[in-house]
Amino acid sequence: MAVSLSFDDARLSNVDVGTPLLDQYGVKATFFVVPSAVKQRLDGWKKAVAAGHEIGNHSVAHPCSGNFLWSRQKALENYTLEQMRTELMDANKQVQALLGVKPEVYAYPCGQTFVGRGRDTKSYVPVVADLFRAGRGWLDEAPNDPTFCDMAQLYGMEMDGKDFEQILPILEKARETGQWVVLAGHEIGESGNQTTRVAMLKKLCEYAKNPANGVWLAPIGTVAAYVQQKTPVSGR
C-alpha cells in the first residue's frame, strides 16, 4: 500500500512545526500552497523544498462556493473555466518564482470541482487534468484504487482532529487491498480547529517507517508518477 500526507493553504505551522517534525523521520509530504501565504514564511518554505517536500498548487485566491460567506467575493459560481485556468497557471508561476519549483499536483479548495451555477455549471477537473499530474479532493470517504482511480480526482481523507487509533483501521484495510491512502490536513499542532495532531503524526510516521507494515510513504506526485507508469489507464 501507499500513504501520502498532504497539507493545505501553507499555514504557518506547516513549516514552523510540521516540516521539522517530518524531517526527523525522513518523511516527505505534499504541501498545497497559496502564494501569498508562502511569502509569510519564505525562508521556511525554501528549507522545506530543499529537504525534499513536494509543493503543490492550491490556487491564488482559494475560491470556493459563495455559500461560504468568506468566499462570496471569490465564489466559484462566478468563475469561468478560462478564469480558473488562468488563475492556476498564475499560481504555478508565482510558486516557481518564490521557491524555484513548478507544482505538478493540485488540491481543489474546499474539495469543490465546479465553476458556474445551474445549467451553466461546468467541471474544471479537465483543466486540472491538463495542467497537473494529479488533483486531490477533500473530505472523501475512501482510499484510492491505483488500478482505477482518476488522477485528477484523487480521494483525500481528512486527518485533522484525529488520533492515530482512528487512522490505523484505514491503513490496515488499505494494506489488505493494495490501496493508496491520501490524507489531508491543514494546521499541524497539539490540538485545535483544522489541526493535524503532532502525536498522531509521530505514531503514523513510526508505523509507516517499520518495514514489517508494508507501507510506502511518499508525496502525492511521487506515487502518482509511479502509478501512471505502471497503469497507463490512470494517466491523463
Secondary structure as UniProt FT lines:
FT   STRAND          2..8
FT   TURN            9..10
FT   HELIX           12..13
FT   HELIX           14..18
FT   HELIX           19..25
FT   STRAND          30..33
FT   HELIX           35..38
FT   HELIX           39..41
FT   HELIX           42..50
FT   TURN            51..52
FT   STRAND          54..57
FT   TURN            66..67
FT   HELIX           69..74
FT   HELIX           76..78
FT   HELIX           81..99
FT   STRAND          105..107
FT   HELIX           109..111
FT   STRAND          114..115
FT   HELIX           118..120
FT   STRAND          122..123
FT   HELIX           125..131
FT   STRAND          134..136
FT   TURN            146..148
FT   HELIX           151..153
FT   STRAND          157..158
FT   TURN            160..161
FT   HELIX           164..177
FT   STRAND          180..185
FT   STRAND          187..189
FT   TURN            193..194
FT   STRAND          195..197
FT   HELIX           198..209
FT   HELIX           211..213
FT   STRAND          216..217
FT   HELIX           220..230
FT   HELIX           232..234
//
